[in-house]
Amino acid sequence: MVDRRQLATRYAIQVEVAINIDNKLIVNHIVLSHPFLIAITNDQTEPLLYSIFWKRMLATGQNDNSELYTDSSTLPWSVLRQAIRSYVKSQITQARTLEYYEVCHLQCMVLLPRVIRCKGTEDLETLEHELYGQARSRSTEINHIVLRDRLLTEQVLPTTPIERREFMTDKCYSCLDMATELQHTVWSWLFRATEMIQDVGHKLCPSPNLGEKKVTKTKKQMAASEEYQTMLSLFNKGIITFASPLCARQVFQDAKVALERGAMLLRMCDENSGFFSFVFGFEDSSSHVLRMGSVSAEQVKDFKQGLPEVLIDEQFPSRFAYLVKIVATNSDSYGIDVSLAGEFDSEGEEESEEGTQSYGGKLRPNLMEDKSSDEIK
């Protein structure tokens, strides 16, 4: 008997066709589908996808040549870029694809170790030529920060080869100090971020009416219930994004009104896998050093009303009335528009173009880590 819980087991659908020609000639044809896997439990999903993700991008069909799947196997950036851009949507059909600036952030995660390994100007110039074909005109000499910032804002040549280990197995490095080795790979970070958006069981953004007794509701109350925000809707609207720290800095530099009216930016934390990152603008007397904090998705789930309760009741986030909404202006280049997506008052109501939404819940111990980022020069 085959153990269906073994992720090493592959299954296929066998199709048998018989063609009868004038009752004289019968042609039998048998074909097998592409092999597939079966995951019984949720904790099997990541290893299942890990085992097939790179193979599917290589588009090798039923060929199982193990040499193609080693950490040194490569594929062009154009293929990986499309896979990254569409990954969230492939897991959640109602989700949007990633925007250009978000893909650039993951591109930097993948290629930053190459930049860090460069020992001097000559190495950096050689790498820039390999990635972009030509150097960008600049008034100063290239350095590690300059090339990192280009990776965060401009996609490399489509033909740039990417090794499997760079995406699937190598640990990421901090985009802030370009020295700290993080505890996750690009693949695991993308998987966890997608899990947060998927929010199985709606524990990160529960319905406002969860647990309420069944009572007769007015049309207005029913409409408000149907319009409550989910992780998916926040992601689709550009309120939760995969923005990089450099993008966050540009948002607060360009959107002066956001600072004046008290707004914070919510994004997937790139320093810790499975964390939210909150950006509260700049440190006092600085236009470069961001004031940021982070909290894990597991901690947010401990709140009865999840993320809304964190934003409304927690000591530091509750000081900010608005959330920054980022909308990409071009799908083929780095460009964004910024607006304010909602307002929270002390009573726990969010007023936005979509309507008024109420969230309850008691004040919990402060889990937000109020800290300053390293300067992004």
N, C-alpha and C positions, 0 to 999 in steps of 0.2 A: 504494500500500500504506500502511495506517495504521500509524504508529509508536506502539506500545503503551506506550512509555516516556515519552511526553509527557503530563504531568499535566493539561494543558489539554484533552485528548481525553476526551469523555464517551461512555459506552456505554449501550445500553438493550436489553432483551429484547423482541422483537416477538412478540406472541401473535395468531394468526389462528384464528378460529372460524367454522365454517359450519353453519348450522341449516337442515335440510331438513324442510319441513312438507308432508306428504302428497305428496311428489314433485312438488309444484306450485309451491311457493315456497321459494326458497333465499336465506337471509339471511347475508351475509358480514360479519363484524365483525373489525376489526383494532385492537389497542390496544398502546401502548408502556408499558413499565415506567418507574419513576422512573429518571432517569439515574444511573449509577454510574461509579466510576473503578477503574483497575487499577494497583496498585503492584507493580513487579517486584522492587525491592530495598528493604531496610530503611530506607535513607536517604531514600526517597521517602515514607515513612509520615507524617512530620510535615507536610510541605507539602501532602500529600493531605488530611489531616484539617483542616489550617488552611483549606483552600479550601472545605470543605463544612460545617464545624462551625456557623458562624453561620447559614448558609442553612437548615440542618435545624431549628434552633431557631425560625426565623421561620415554618417550616411553610408555605412558599409553593408546595409541589408542584413543578410543572415551569415555573413562572413564573420567568423569568430577568431580571427588571427590575433593572438594575444599581444604581438608586437605593436599592434596599432593602439593598444590601450595602456601602454606604459606611461610613466610620468613624463618621459621625454617626447612623447608623441605630440604633434603640433597640428593646428588648424589656423586658417587665416582669421584675423580680427573681424572681418566682415561677417563671418559665420557666428562667432561668439557674441558679437555685438547684437545681432538679431535675436539670439537665444536669450541674452540678458534683457534686452528691451521687452521681449514678449513673455518672460518667465512668469511674472505675477499673473498675467492674463491667462496663461496656459493652465494655471492652477485654480484661478477664480475667473470664470468666463465673463462676469459682469465688470471686471476691473479694467482700468485703462492700461495702455502700454506705458513704459517709462519714457520720460521726456529726455531730450538731448542732454540737458545739464545733469540729469540723474545718471544716465549712461556714462557720462564723463567721470562722475564720481567713482563708479565701479571700475572704469578703465584705469583710473589712478590707483585704486586698490591693487589691481592686477600687476601693473607695471612699475609701481613705486620702488619695489626692491631692486629693479634694474638701475634706477636713478641712484639709490643709496650705495650700490656697489661701485659707482664711478668714483675714481680717486682724484680726479682733477679736471681742469677745463677741457683738455683734449678728449678725455673719455666722455664727458658730457656732450661735447660737440658731435662726436661720432655717434652717440646714442640718439641725439636729436635728429641727425640725418637719417639714421635707420628707421626711426619712428615716423618722421614727417617728410622726409625727402629733401627738405631745405630748412635752413635756420630762419626763425622769425626776426625781422629787422628790429633792433633794439639799441638803445643808447649806451647800455652797460654790458659788461661781460657776462656770459651765461654762468649760472651757478645752480646748485641743487634746487633752490627755492623757485627760481625762474622756470626750470623744466617741470617741476611739480605743478606749478600754477598753469602751465600750458596743458598738461595732462588733464587738469580739472576743468578746463574750458574749451579744449579743442580735441576732437577725435583724431587718432593716428591713422596712417594709411590703411585702407581695407586689406591690403596684402600682408600686413605685419604678422609674422608667425607668433602664435601664443602656445606655449607648452602647457600640457595638462596639469603639471604640478603647480604652475603659477596660479591657476584658477581653483584647482580641486584640493591640493594637499599642502602647499606652502602657507605658513602663517602670514597674516597681514602685518604691516607696520603702520604706526600712527601717522596720519597725514599732517598732524600738528607739528611734532618735533622731528619727524622722519628718523627716529632712532629707537623708539620703544616697540618691541615685538609684541603684538597682541595675541590673544588666545584663540583666535578663530581664523579660518580661511575665507576667501571671497565666497566660495560656494556655500559654506555653512552660514555666513552672514546673510546672504540672499535668501536662503531657505528659511531662517528664523524670522527675517523681516516679513516674508510672505505669510508665514504662520500668524504673525501678529495682525496683518491685514485681514486674513481669513477669519480669525477670531472665532474659532469653533465654540459654540455654546454662548456666544456674545458675553463673555466674561469681562472683556476690556471695555466694552461699551454696551452695558445692559439696557434693556428697554426700561423707560421710566415707570412703566406699569407692572414691572416684574414683581410678583408676589402680592399684588393688590387683590382685594376681594372683588368678586364679580358684582358690579353694580351697573345700573343704567347710566350710560354716558351720553352727553350732548354731542351734536355733530362736531362742534369745535374741539371737544376733548378727544373724540375719535380721530380727527384729522391730525391733531398734535401727536397722538400716539403713533400714527402711521409715518410721521415725518421725522421721528427721532433719529439722531445721527448714529451711524455705525462706523466701525473702523474702515469699512470699504467705502462708505460715502465720504468720509473725511479724506481718504486717499484719493478718490476720484475727483474731488473738488480742489485738490492741491493744498489742503490744510495740513495734512501729514505727507511728507515727501522723503525722498532719498537725497536731499540736498547735502552738499559738502560744507565743511566749515568756511571755506572760501566763499561759497555762494551765500551763506548766512551773513558773512561780513559785508558783502556787497549789498545785500538786501537792506541792512540797517544803515549803511552809508548812503544809499540812494533814496530810501523811503523815510525822509525826515518826519513825515506826519506820523509814522508808526511809533517813533520815539516820543514825539510830543503827546500822543494820545495813550501811550502805555500799552504796547503790544509785545507779544512774545511769539517766537517761531518754534513750531513743533516738528521734529524730524526723527528719522531712525538714527540712533546713535551709531557712529562708525568706530568708536573706541571699544564698545562692548556689544557683543552679539545678543539680540533679544532685549535691547534697552530702548527706551524713549530718550531723546535729547531735547532739552528745553533751552532756547537761546533768548536771553532777556535784554539784548542790546549790548552796549559796551560798558566796560568798567568806567568808573568816574574819571574824568579828565583824559580819556583815551578814545581814539577813533580806530583802533586796531585790535585791542585785546577784548575778546568777547567774554561776557558773563554767561556761563552755561551751567546747567545741572542735568543729572540723568537719573532715571529710575527704571528698574527692570519691569518687564511685562508681568512677571510673577508677583511682584509687589503691588502693582496696579490691580491685579485680580483680587487682592485681599480687601479692596474697598468695595462696599456694597454696590455703589453706583460707578465703579471703575474709573476710567479716565476723566469723565466730567466731574466726579467728586474730587479728584486730585487737583484739577484746574480751579475749582471753585473754593474748596475748603482748605487746601494746604497753604501754609503760612506765606511762602514766597510767591508761588504762581498766582494766588488770589489777589495780589497787588496789581496784576495786569488785566485790563478790561477786554483786550482784543487778541485775536489770533491772526497771524500773518498768513495770507493766502497767496500762493505762488502759481502763476499761470504762464506756461511757456508761450513765447511769441512766434517761434519758428521751430519746426521739427528737424531742420537740417543744420542749425547753428545755435550757438549759445546766446540765448536772449530770454528774459523773463519780465513779466509785469507783476507788480505787487499791489495787493489791496488788503483791507481789513475785513476778516470774515465773520466776526461775531463779537458780541459784547456780553460780559457776565457781570451781573450786579451782586450785591451782598445777599440777596434773597435766593440766589441760585438759578436765575433765569438767563437764558441765552437769547438775545434778540438779534435776528439776522434777516436777510431777505427771504429766507425760507420760512420764517415764522418764529413764534416764541416757544421755547422748549424749557420745561421745568425739570430739575434734577434734585433729588433729595439726598439724605445721608448725613451722618454725624461727622464731626471733625475728628480726624485720626492723627496719631503722632506723625510729625513731619518726616517724610522719607526722602524729600528732595535734597540732593547734595548741591548746595550753593557754592560754586567754585568758579574760578577764572580759568579760561583756556590759556594755553601757551600762545604767545603772540604769533599771528599769521602775518609774516612780514610781506 
